Amino acid sequence: MQTEPSFKRLSDLVDKGGLQGKRVFIRSDLNVPRDADGNITEDTRIRASIPAIEEALKGGAAVMVTSHLGRPKEGVFSESESLAPVAKRMSELLGKPVELKRDWIDGVDIKPGQVVLLENARFNKGEKKNDDDLAKKMAALCDVYVNDAFGTAHRAEATTYGIAGYAPVAVAGPLLAAELDALEKALKSPLRPLMAIVGGSKVSGKLEVLKTLADKVDSLIVGGGIANTFLLAAGYPVGRSLIEEDLIDEARSIMAKMKYRKASVPLPVDVVTARTFAASAPATVKKVDNVEPDDMILDIGPETAKLYADRIAKSGTIVWNGPVGVFEFDQFAGGTKTVAEAIANSRAFSIAGGGDTLAAIAKYNIADKMGYISTGGGAFLEFLEGKTLPAVEILMQRAQ
């Protein structure tokens, strides 16, 4: 039976009338992409922050919201990294005024029913290093602290960690809680068989993830440059493909561990190769043992894609992080397309995370068929590595 993650939730306070007349400080993730003129080009994170704000308003609270945006120099105001465009969009989504407060550390004048956006958290010196005095000042602004930013949960900063230790009450917002519930469902109490698909250019970037998953999953599919290193470790020719020779022993160790557990790392039986890495490069399908010295492996072949799709169809839970080929080039996208559509059409609970994975989900228009799409890149990977995220750890401490 699944155990509930041991932290308090914003919804619990609302249900008990615990927000009436209270000052609520919400740490959201509003770090949205912008163009050269500072206009927001994609507002998913702002839209994702709205439910927590509306929930707090419904509970009768005065609502303060903050986030980081970009990488400003700490302690220095920068017009280009101001949350002004975020305040404008947030106001449109909420259908009510959202005041942007520039200097807010020493006090915020706000009444219940109002929403104030506190200027970029990283304009405050000491934010990133979790300065204790700064955290205490932030905590003094509120009665209730809400962390609703899974994307920064792996960082111990003043607005994600420090304030949670000093605020009278500290809880998780709906977005953070949903992320943790989904990850818990996928990794702590999964419906088996449990499959992980881990793609990417380098083993080194995801070595800890691969090691951790090798102890947990029933099937581990590796893709991209990672798969090339595993193929070389298994004795197959890889030509001029991207590999990491110094991690061949690590790849062998992971495969041996999986075999010992009677789990599997299914390797490609055919691949798509090219002589150059380019959008115009002709693609050639080859059996995996027929790769020539001048070849670069840029995708799994159609036979492999079908084998992987069959395994996906039989899985109970799927964790997906990374494409299995260079899907940005259409002639090397077949593998990722087949895998993505197989996940979308499977009965398994699926959770996907990471920038390239989200781009593939968007490209193949399968977002509505995924079990859960994680909003956090680095935090998602650290959770897969088995690490306790600092922002979650402090919420769990405060719940005791």
C-alpha positions in Angstrom: 0.0 0.0 0.0 1.3 3.4 -0.9 2.2 5.7 2.0 1.5 9.4 1.7 4.6 11.6 1.4 5.0 13.1 4.9 4.5 16.8 4.3 1.6 19.2 4.9 -0.4 20.5 1.9 -1.9 23.9 1.2 -5.2 22.2 0.5 -5.3 20.8 4.1 -5.1 24.4 5.5 -7.8 25.7 3.1 -10.1 22.8 4.1 -9.7 23.6 7.8 -10.2 27.4 7.3 -6.5 27.9 8.3 -5.8 30.7 5.8 -8.6 33.1 6.7 -7.0 36.6 7.1 -3.5 35.1 6.9 -0.5 36.4 5.0 0.7 33.6 2.6 4.1 33.6 0.9 4.2 31.3 -2.2 7.5 30.3 -3.8 6.6 29.6 -7.4 8.7 28.7 -10.4 8.1 31.6 -12.8 11.5 31.3 -14.6 9.9 31.6 -18.1 11.7 31.9 -21.5 11.8 35.4 -23.0 12.8 36.9 -26.3 15.4 39.6 -26.9 12.9 42.3 -26.1 11.9 40.7 -22.8 8.6 39.3 -24.0 7.5 35.9 -22.6 7.7 33.3 -25.3 6.2 30.4 -23.4 4.0 30.8 -20.2 3.5 27.2 -19.0 5.2 27.9 -15.6 3.0 30.9 -15.0 -0.1 29.0 -15.8 1.1 26.1 -13.6 1.5 28.6 -10.6 -2.1 29.8 -10.8 -3.9 27.0 -8.9 -1.9 27.6 -5.7 -2.6 31.3 -5.8 -6.3 30.7 -6.4 -6.5 28.2 -3.6 -4.9 30.6 -1.2 -7.3 33.4 -2.3 -10.2 31.0 -1.9 -9.0 30.4 1.7 -9.3 34.1 2.5 -5.5 34.9 2.4 -3.4 37.9 1.4 -1.1 36.3 -1.2 2.5 37.2 -1.9 4.3 35.3 -4.7 7.9 35.2 -5.7 10.4 33.4 -8.0 13.8 33.7 -9.5 14.1 34.7 -13.2 17.3 34.3 -15.2 20.7 34.7 -13.5 20.9 38.3 -12.3 23.8 39.5 -10.2 22.7 39.2 -6.6 21.8 42.4 -4.8 21.5 44.4 -8.0 18.2 45.3 -9.7 18.2 44.5 -13.4 15.4 45.6 -15.7 16.0 42.7 -18.1 15.4 40.2 -15.3 12.5 41.9 -13.7 9.3 40.0 -13.1 7.3 42.8 -14.6 6.1 40.8 -17.7 5.3 37.9 -15.4 3.1 40.2 -13.2 1.2 41.3 -16.4 0.6 37.8 -17.5 -0.4 36.6 -14.0 -2.9 39.4 -13.8 -4.4 38.3 -17.1 -4.7 34.7 -15.9 -6.1 35.6 -12.5 -8.5 38.2 -13.9 -7.4 40.7 -11.2 -4.6 43.2 -10.5 -1.2 41.9 -9.5 1.1 44.5 -8.1 4.8 44.1 -8.6 6.7 45.0 -5.4 10.4 45.9 -5.9 11.8 46.4 -2.4 10.0 43.9 -0.3 12.3 42.4 2.3 11.5 44.9 5.0 7.7 44.7 4.6 4.8 44.3 2.3 1.5 46.2 2.6 -1.2 43.7 1.6 -4.8 42.9 2.5 -6.8 39.6 2.2 -8.0 39.0 -1.4 -5.0 40.8 -2.9 -2.1 39.3 -4.8 1.4 40.9 -4.8 4.3 39.6 -6.9 7.5 40.1 -5.1 10.4 41.1 -7.4 13.0 38.5 -8.6 14.1 36.7 -5.4 17.7 36.7 -6.7 17.8 40.5 -6.5 18.3 39.9 -2.8 21.9 39.4 -1.7 22.2 36.0 0.0 19.3 34.2 -1.8 21.4 31.5 -3.5 23.6 30.9 -0.5 20.5 30.6 1.8 21.6 33.4 4.0 20.1 32.9 7.4 19.3 36.6 8.2 17.6 36.9 4.8 15.5 33.8 5.4 14.4 35.1 8.8 13.3 38.5 7.2 11.4 36.6 4.6 9.7 34.4 7.1 8.7 37.5 9.1 6.6 38.6 6.2 4.1 35.7 6.4 2.0 33.4 8.5 2.2 30.6 6.0 4.9 29.6 3.6 4.0 27.6 0.5 6.6 25.9 -1.7 5.1 25.3 -5.1 8.3 25.2 -7.2 9.4 21.6 -7.9 11.8 22.9 -10.5 14.0 24.5 -7.8 13.4 21.8 -5.1 17.0 20.5 -5.5 18.4 23.8 -4.4 18.7 25.0 -0.8 18.2 28.7 -1.2 16.6 31.3 1.0 13.2 31.2 -0.7 13.2 27.4 -1.2 14.7 26.2 2.1 15.7 28.9 4.6 12.3 30.6 4.9 10.6 27.2 5.4 12.6 26.7 8.6 11.4 29.9 10.2 7.9 30.6 8.8 5.1 29.8 11.4 3.7 27.2 9.0 5.3 25.6 6.0 3.4 23.5 3.4 3.6 22.2 -0.2 1.5 23.8 -2.9 -0.6 21.7 -5.4 2.1 21.6 -8.1 4.9 20.5 -5.9 2.6 18.0 -4.1 1.4 16.5 -7.5 5.1 16.1 -8.7 6.0 14.3 -5.5 2.9 12.1 -5.6 3.6 11.1 -9.2 7.3 10.3 -8.5 6.3 8.4 -5.4 3.8 6.3 -7.5 6.4 5.6 -10.2 9.4 4.7 -8.0 8.3 3.9 -4.5 5.3 1.7 -5.1 5.2 1.0 -8.9 2.9 -1.3 -10.7 5.3 -3.7 -12.3 7.0 -4.4 -14.7 8.8 -1.1 -14.1 10.6 0.3 -17.1 13.0 3.2 -17.3 14.0 4.8 -20.6 17.1 7.0 -20.2 18.5 8.8 -23.2 21.0 11.5 -23.7 24.4 12.2 -25.2 26.6 11.1 -22.3 26.7 8.4 -19.7 28.6 10.7 -17.4 25.7 13.1 -17.2 23.3 10.4 -16.0 25.6 7.9 -14.4 24.1 8.2 -10.9 20.6 7.9 -12.3 21.5 4.8 -14.3 23.1 3.2 -11.2 20.1 3.9 -9.0 17.6 2.7 -11.5 19.6 -0.5 -12.1 18.7 -1.4 -8.5 15.0 -0.8 -9.0 13.7 -1.3 -12.5 12.8 -4.5 -14.4 13.9 -3.2 -17.7 16.3 -0.3 -18.6 16.4 1.0 -22.1 19.3 3.3 -22.8 19.2 5.7 -25.8 21.3 8.3 -27.6 25.0 8.5 -27.0 24.5 6.6 -23.8 23.4 3.5 -25.8 26.6 3.8 -27.9 28.8 3.4 -24.8 26.7 0.4 -23.7 27.0 -1.2 -27.2 30.8 -0.8 -27.1 30.8 -2.3 -23.6 28.9 -5.3 -25.0 31.5 -5.8 -27.8 29.7 -4.2 -30.7 31.4 -1.9 -33.3 30.3 1.8 -33.0 32.4 3.5 -35.6 32.8 7.2 -35.0 29.7 7.4 -32.7 29.7 9.5 -29.6 31.0 7.3 -26.8 32.8 7.6 -23.4 35.5 5.0 -23.3 36.4 5.7 -19.7 32.9 4.7 -18.7 32.8 1.3 -20.5 33.4 -0.5 -17.2 30.6 1.4 -15.5 28.2 0.3 -18.4 29.4 -3.3 -18.0 28.8 -3.1 -14.2 25.2 -1.8 -14.7 24.4 -4.5 -17.2 25.9 -7.2 -14.9 23.9 -5.8 -11.9 20.7 -6.0 -14.0 21.4 -9.5 -15.2 22.1 -10.6 -11.6 18.7 -9.2 -10.6 17.1 -11.1 -13.5 16.3 -7.7 -15.0 17.4 -6.6 -18.5 19.1 -3.9 -20.5 17.8 -4.6 -24.0 20.4 -3.3 -26.5 19.6 -2.3 -30.1 19.6 -5.1 -32.8 19.7 -2.5 -35.6 20.6 1.1 -35.8 20.4 4.2 -38.1 23.7 5.5 -39.2 25.2 8.4 -41.1 28.7 9.5 -42.2 28.2 13.1 -41.1 26.2 14.8 -38.3 23.9 17.1 -40.2 20.2 17.7 -40.9 20.8 16.8 -44.5 22.9 13.6 -43.8 21.6 10.5 -45.6 20.4 7.8 -43.1 21.3 4.1 -43.5 19.7 1.3 -41.4 22.2 -1.4 -40.4 22.3 -4.5 -38.2 24.1 -3.5 -35.0 27.1 -5.8 -35.8 27.5 -4.3 -39.3 28.5 -0.7 -38.2 31.5 0.4 -40.2 34.5 2.5 -38.9 33.2 5.7 -40.6 29.6 5.3 -39.4 28.0 7.4 -36.6 25.0 5.8 -34.9 22.3 8.5 -34.6 19.1 6.5 -33.9 17.8 3.0 -33.1 16.6 1.0 -36.1 13.0 0.1 -36.9 13.4 -3.5 -35.7 14.7 -2.3 -32.3 12.0 0.3 -32.1 9.4 -2.4 -32.5 11.0 -4.6 -29.9 11.1 -1.6 -27.4 7.5 -0.8 -28.2 6.4 -4.4 -27.4 8.2 -4.2 -24.1 6.6 -0.8 -23.3 3.2 -2.3 -24.1 3.7 -4.9 -21.4 5.0 -2.5 -18.7 3.0 -1.4 -15.7 5.0 1.8 -15.0 7.3 3.8 -17.2 9.8 6.5 -16.3 11.1 8.4 -19.4 14.0 10.8 -19.4 15.6 11.5 -22.8 15.1 10.6 -26.5 16.7 7.5 -28.0 18.1 9.3 -31.1 18.8 12.6 -32.7 15.1 13.3 -33.0 15.6 16.9 -34.0 16.6 15.6 -37.5 13.6 13.8 -39.0 15.6 10.9 -40.6 16.9 10.1 -37.1 13.7 10.6 -35.3 11.9 7.3 -36.0 13.1 5.6 -32.9 12.0 8.3 -30.5 8.7 8.7 -32.4 7.9 5.0 -32.0 8.9 4.9 -28.4 7.0 8.1 -27.6 3.8 6.8 -29.3 4.2 3.4 -27.6 4.3 5.1 -24.2 1.3 7.2 -25.1 -0.7 4.2 -26.1 0.3 1.9 -23.3 -1.8 1.2 -20.2 1.2 1.9 -18.0 1.4 4.8 -15.6 4.0 7.0 -17.3 6.1 9.9 -15.9 8.3 12.0 -18.1 10.8 14.7 -17.4 13.7 16.6 -18.8 13.9 19.3 -21.5 14.5 17.1 -24.5 11.8 14.6 -23.4 9.3 17.5 -23.1 10.3 18.6 -26.6 9.7 15.1 -28.0 6.3 15.0 -26.2 5.4 18.3 -27.8 6.7 17.2 -31.3 4.6 14.1 -31.3 1.6 15.8 -29.6 1.2 13.2 -26.8 1.0 15.3 -23.7 -2.6 14.4 -22.9 -1.7 10.7 -23.1 1.1 10.8 -20.5 0.4 9.9 -16.9 2.4 12.8 -15.6 4.8 15.3 -17.1 7.4 16.7 -14.6 8.1 20.4 -14.7 11.6 20.0 -13.0 14.7 19.1 -15.0 17.5 19.0 -12.4 15.1 18.2 -9.6 13.6 15.3 -11.6 17.1 13.8 -12.2 18.1 14.2 -8.6 14.9 12.4 -7.5 15.7 9.6 -9.9 19.2 9.4 -8.4 17.5 8.6 -5.1 18.5 11.9 -3.5 16.3 13.7 -0.9 15.5 17.2 -2.4 16.4 19.9 0.1 13.1 21.8 -0.3 11.1 18.7 0.3 13.3 17.6 3.2 12.6 20.9 5.1 8.8 20.6 4.5 9.0 17.0 5.9 10.9 18.3 9.0 8.3 21.0 9.6 5.4 18.5 9.3 6.7 16.5 12.3 
